[in-house]
Amino acid sequence: MAYKVVPFSQTDNVSGELQRIIDSEAVGGYKYISHEYSDKLRPGKAGCFGIGAEPNTTVHVGFVVFRKIRLNEILFYVRYQVVSGHLSRNHFGVVMLMSILRSRNKPKTDLKQK
């Protein structure tokens, strides 16, 4: 399984930013798994004889975790939609998916054999 971790930037509109990241990764075939937060210690500065010294600070870092969608998950979802009546068997997306699956499952023939 392929996983992907995307940094989550700090913003005032947290839900909007999270939705934007999820939507952009979904186009690439990734499914949202979770979002995680971690604390990172940023070292301070000693300064010159204590003048201009800065203490250590804690920075909160966010990550969004995605997993690559497998073909069988897509097929299961489409079959569920067809069986439950939410999607017609003649729907363009279903027809295209089924034709792709049929072409992937065809046995490979060696063109060199006569």
C-alpha positions as a Markdown table, in Angstrom:
| # | Residue | x | y | z |
|---|---|---|---|---|
| 1 | Met | 0.0 | 0.0 | 0.0 |
| 2 | Ala | 1.2 | 3.5 | -0.8 |
| 3 | Tyr | 0.7 | 6.2 | 1.8 |
| 4 | Lys | 1.3 | 9.9 | 1.5 |
| 5 | Val | 1.8 | 12.5 | 4.2 |
| 6 | Val | 1.0 | 16.1 | 3.4 |
| 7 | Pro | 1.9 | 19.0 | 5.8 |
| 8 | Phe | -1.0 | 20.9 | 7.2 |
| 9 | Ser | -0.3 | 24.7 | 7.3 |
| 10 | Gln | -1.5 | 26.8 | 10.2 |
| 11 | Thr | -4.5 | 29.0 | 9.2 |
| 12 | Asp | -7.6 | 30.6 | 10.7 |
| 13 | Asn | -9.9 | 28.5 | 8.5 |
| 14 | Val | -8.8 | 25.0 | 9.6 |
| 15 | Ser | -11.8 | 23.1 | 8.2 |
| 16 | Gly | -11.5 | 24.9 | 4.8 |
| 17 | Glu | -7.8 | 24.1 | 4.6 |
| 18 | Leu | -8.3 | 20.5 | 5.5 |
| 19 | Gln | -11.1 | 20.2 | 2.9 |
| 20 | Arg | -8.9 | 21.8 | 0.2 |
| 21 | Ile | -6.1 | 19.3 | 0.9 |
| 22 | Ile | -8.5 | 16.3 | 0.9 |
| 23 | Asp | -10.1 | 17.4 | -2.4 |
| 24 | Ser | -6.8 | 18.0 | -4.1 |
| 25 | Glu | -5.4 | 14.6 | -3.1 |
| 26 | Ala | -8.6 | 12.8 | -4.0 |
| 27 | Val | -8.1 | 13.9 | -7.6 |
| 28 | Gly | -4.8 | 12.0 | -7.5 |
| 29 | Gly | -6.4 | 8.8 | -6.3 |
| 30 | Tyr | -5.6 | 9.2 | -2.6 |
| 31 | Lys | -8.1 | 8.4 | 0.2 |
| 32 | Tyr | -8.1 | 10.5 | 3.4 |
| 33 | Ile | -7.1 | 8.4 | 6.4 |
| 34 | Ser | -6.5 | 10.9 | 9.3 |
| 35 | His | -4.8 | 14.1 | 10.4 |
| 36 | Glu | -2.2 | 14.1 | 13.1 |
| 37 | Tyr | -0.5 | 16.7 | 15.1 |
| 38 | Ser | 3.0 | 16.7 | 16.5 |
| 39 | Asp | 5.0 | 19.0 | 18.7 |
| 40 | Lys | 8.4 | 20.1 | 17.5 |
| 41 | Leu | 11.0 | 21.8 | 19.7 |
| 42 | Arg | 12.6 | 24.7 | 18.1 |
| 43 | Pro | 15.9 | 25.5 | 19.9 |
| 44 | Gly | 16.4 | 29.0 | 21.2 |
| 45 | Lys | 19.4 | 31.3 | 20.8 |
| 46 | Ala | 22.0 | 31.9 | 23.5 |
| 47 | Gly | 22.6 | 35.5 | 22.5 |
| 48 | Cys | 25.8 | 37.4 | 23.4 |
| 49 | Phe | 26.3 | 37.2 | 27.2 |
| 50 | Gly | 22.6 | 36.6 | 27.5 |
| 51 | Ile | 21.6 | 39.7 | 25.5 |
| 52 | Gly | 19.2 | 38.8 | 22.8 |
| 53 | Ala | 18.7 | 35.3 | 24.1 |
| 54 | Glu | 15.6 | 33.5 | 23.1 |
| 55 | Pro | 14.1 | 30.5 | 24.9 |
| 56 | Asn | 13.3 | 27.1 | 23.3 |
| 57 | Thr | 9.8 | 27.2 | 21.7 |
| 58 | Thr | 7.3 | 24.5 | 20.9 |
| 59 | Val | 5.9 | 24.5 | 17.4 |
| 60 | His | 2.7 | 22.6 | 16.5 |
| 61 | Val | 3.0 | 20.8 | 13.2 |
| 62 | Gly | 0.0 | 19.2 | 11.4 |
| 63 | Phe | 0.0 | 16.3 | 8.9 |
| 64 | Val | -2.7 | 14.8 | 6.8 |
| 65 | Val | -2.4 | 11.1 | 6.0 |
| 66 | Phe | -3.6 | 9.6 | 2.7 |
| 67 | Arg | -3.6 | 6.1 | 1.2 |
| 68 | Lys | -3.6 | 5.3 | -2.5 |
| 69 | Ile | -7.0 | 3.9 | -3.5 |
| 70 | Arg | -6.8 | 0.3 | -5.0 |
| 71 | Leu | -8.8 | -0.7 | -8.0 |
| 72 | Asn | -10.7 | -3.3 | -6.1 |
| 73 | Glu | -12.0 | -0.6 | -3.7 |
| 74 | Ile | -13.3 | 1.4 | -6.6 |
| 75 | Leu | -14.9 | -1.7 | -8.1 |
| 76 | Phe | -16.6 | -2.6 | -4.8 |
| 77 | Tyr | -17.9 | 0.9 | -4.5 |
| 78 | Val | -19.3 | 1.0 | -8.0 |
| 79 | Arg | -21.0 | -2.4 | -7.6 |
| 80 | Tyr | -22.5 | -1.3 | -4.3 |
| 81 | Gln | -23.9 | 1.9 | -6.0 |
| 82 | Val | -25.4 | -0.2 | -8.9 |
| 83 | Val | -26.9 | -2.9 | -6.6 |
| 84 | Ser | -28.4 | -0.2 | -4.2 |
| 85 | Gly | -30.0 | 1.6 | -7.2 |
| 86 | His | -28.0 | 4.8 | -6.8 |
| 87 | Leu | -26.2 | 4.3 | -10.1 |
| 88 | Ser | -27.5 | 2.8 | -13.4 |
| 89 | Arg | -25.5 | 0.0 | -15.2 |
| 90 | Asn | -25.7 | 2.2 | -18.3 |
| 91 | His | -24.1 | 5.2 | -16.5 |
| 92 | Phe | -21.1 | 6.5 | -18.4 |
| 93 | Gly | -18.7 | 6.0 | -15.5 |
| 94 | Val | -19.8 | 2.4 | -14.9 |
| 95 | Val | -19.5 | 1.5 | -18.5 |
| 96 | Met | -16.0 | 3.0 | -18.7 |
| 97 | Leu | -14.8 | 1.3 | -15.5 |
| 98 | Met | -16.1 | -2.0 | -16.6 |
| 99 | Ser | -14.4 | -1.7 | -20.0 |
| 100 | Ile | -11.1 | -0.8 | -18.2 |
| 101 | Leu | -11.4 | -3.8 | -16.0 |
| 102 | Arg | -12.2 | -6.1 | -18.9 |
| 103 | Ser | -9.2 | -4.9 | -20.8 |
| 104 | Arg | -6.9 | -5.4 | -17.7 |
| 105 | Asn | -8.2 | -9.0 | -17.2 |
| 106 | Lys | -7.7 | -10.1 | -20.8 |
| 107 | Pro | -5.0 | -12.8 | -21.1 |
| 108 | Lys | -1.8 | -11.5 | -22.6 |
| 109 | Thr | -1.0 | -13.0 | -26.0 |
| 110 | Asp | 2.4 | -13.3 | -27.4 |
| 111 | Leu | 2.4 | -11.5 | -30.8 |
| 112 | Lys | 5.6 | -13.4 | -31.9 |
| 113 | Gln | 3.8 | -16.8 | -32.0 |
| 114 | Lys | 2.2 | -17.7 | -35.3 |
